[in-house]
């Protein structure tokens, strides 16, 4: 019910094309920068896991946590960018 009321109130609002452009660019930049950060974090932590596999093979499962957290960062960027678009 709340969303129907919100959208019916938004139909009467005039919006310029510039506002739509900046809204789409904000959603795109949120998605792009979040996934770039996730890719960088995955690469850096992947190098650390590879080095950990050489130095201390018993601690590899502890080193996988940053890889998972970097993947969660990309998912969070998708969640933040999607409702905007």
C-alpha positions in Angstrom: 0.0 0.0 0.0 2.8 2.4 0.9 4.5 2.0 -2.5 1.3 2.5 -4.4 0.7 5.8 -2.5 4.3 6.8 -3.1 4.2 6.2 -6.8 0.8 7.9 -7.2 2.3 11.0 -5.5 5.4 10.8 -7.7 3.3 10.9 -11.0 2.5 14.5 -10.5 6.1 15.6 -10.0 7.7 17.2 -13.0 11.2 15.9 -13.6 13.7 17.3 -16.1 15.8 15.0 -18.3 18.9 16.2 -16.5 17.6 14.7 -13.2 17.0 11.3 -14.9 20.5 11.4 -16.4 22.2 12.1 -13.1 20.1 9.5 -11.4 21.1 6.9 -14.0 24.8 8.0 -13.8 24.7 7.7 -10.0 23.3 4.2 -10.2 25.9 3.2 -12.8 28.8 4.7 -10.9 27.7 2.9 -7.7 27.7 -0.4 -9.5 30.9 0.2 -11.4 33.0 1.4 -8.4 31.6 -1.3 -6.1 32.6 -4.0 -8.6 36.0 -2.4 -9.3 36.6 -2.4 -5.5 35.5 -6.0 -5.2 37.7 -7.1 -8.1 40.7 -5.3 -6.6 40.0 -6.8 -3.2 39.6 -10.3 -4.6 42.9 -9.9 -6.5 44.9 -8.7 -3.5 43.5 -11.2 -1.2 43.9 -14.0 -3.8 47.6 -13.2 -3.8 47.7 -13.3 -0.1 45.9 -16.7 -0.1 48.5 -18.0 -2.6 51.4 -16.8 -0.4 49.7 -18.3 2.7 49.4 -21.6 0.9 53.2 -21.6 0.5 54.1 -20.3 3.9 51.4 -21.9 6.2 49.2 -24.4 4.4 47.1 -25.1 7.5 45.9 -21.5 7.6 44.4 -21.3 4.1 40.8 -21.5 5.3 41.4 -18.5 7.5 42.8 -16.6 4.5 39.7 -17.2 2.4 37.6 -14.8 4.5 38.9 -11.6 2.7 38.0 -13.2 -0.6 34.5 -13.8 0.5 34.2 -10.3 2.0 35.4 -8.8 -1.3 32.7 -10.7 -3.1 30.1 -9.4 -0.7 31.2 -5.9 -1.5 30.3 -6.5 -5.2 26.9 -7.8 -4.2 26.3 -4.8 -1.9 27.1 -2.5 -4.8 24.5 -4.3 -6.9 21.9 -3.9 -4.0 22.7 -0.2 -3.7 22.5 0.6 -7.4 19.5 -1.5 -8.4 16.7 0.4 -6.5 17.9 3.7 -8.0 17.6 2.5 -11.5 
